[in-house]
Amino acid sequence: MGTRFARSWRWVVPALLGLLLAGCATGRLDATKPIGEDAREIDGLMRLSGWMAVGVGIFVAAAVATIIVKFRAKPTDDPDDLPPQIHGNRKAELTWTLIPTAMLVFLTIYTLPTVFALASEGDGRTIKVEGQQWWWQFSYDLDEDGQYDIVTANDLVIPTGEEVNLEIHSNDVIHSFWIPQLNGKKDAVPGRIHDWRISSDEPGIFYGECVEFCGLSHANMQMRTIVLTPEDFDRWVQEQLAGKTAAQVAPADESPEAAGAALFETHCISCHVVDGAYESAAGGNANLLAGIAPNLTNLMSRTAFAGALYETYQTGPDGEYLRNPDGSLKLNIAELREWVRNAPDMKPARADNQQGMLDFSEVLTDQDLDNLMAYLKTLGSPPVLP
Ligand code: CUA
């Protein structure tokens, strides 16, 4: 019996350990390597409370072990003889009430400044963040006139050295915005605006996930923050604005781009906007469009599509971008084309309920798809990478 028990435990322990360690293998989501002031503040609190918990855990485990060994019944003891009972011992009760209370009061006092700091307004720009089933939209009001000049999806682009303010909304159910290396979690709640901040000391691409269960494709509701130097950020802004103007120019007749634009007008504009070119499909009723599908202006400038589930450009094994011989990024045309053909196949959705893209596999021919790809390629310049 004893050996059989030991034999099975030989497998159970490594299996449980493997399961535990699997939780660390999230790869791109890592809250333990904060980059930026807000994330560092949160990380500091996590470490302090974590180590206090470890201390309490060790103390309790040691006390339990000591008591078990020191006070266990001896063979000579009378089994009916109870040890002295300490129920109602004032000194003991006060001790184990006051010590945890003191620890919690200490943690509260230590935490409050950070709570208020993170809730205060940063010195940087403000960006509107909207959660939708199942992707994120980011809107920039550059001249603060109440009109959004840049509307994008999946990629939140910010400059270094700025405490960027986020106004977090939801257009349907509750989501939660989290870029682990840059800030903490903040819920996106319908009918409310939650203020939050994000900042980064260094350029880079930082990945995030929706962290509030929000339906079928919750696990596929990803986003990333592209942090650029202030110079690169200005370039990105200029390219975004230029892309809007370029989109207004109809592609030349008879070209695949023109055929693609015609198909886009037939099949896509009841849900997707292209600023300047296709924005009045809902007869000026913005509500018809809001929350249904990403604005596709400057589509090519985004590093990801379909709720950041797929890369717009091909990447190598270490996530590095692959390039054509002329140095340009390699478009991930195969997956983009497949997405347009049959999106529900690539990401669970409820298109019948305006949650996700429709299946066009019975509607679009191969030629149509090629033409649509030709048109989509005209939307914006490649991303500005950190
Ligand atoms: Cu959105 Cu989970």
Residues whose N, C-alpha, C, O or C-beta is under 5 A from the ligand:
A	BS01	CUA	I174 H175 S176 C210 V211 E212 F213 C214 H218 M221
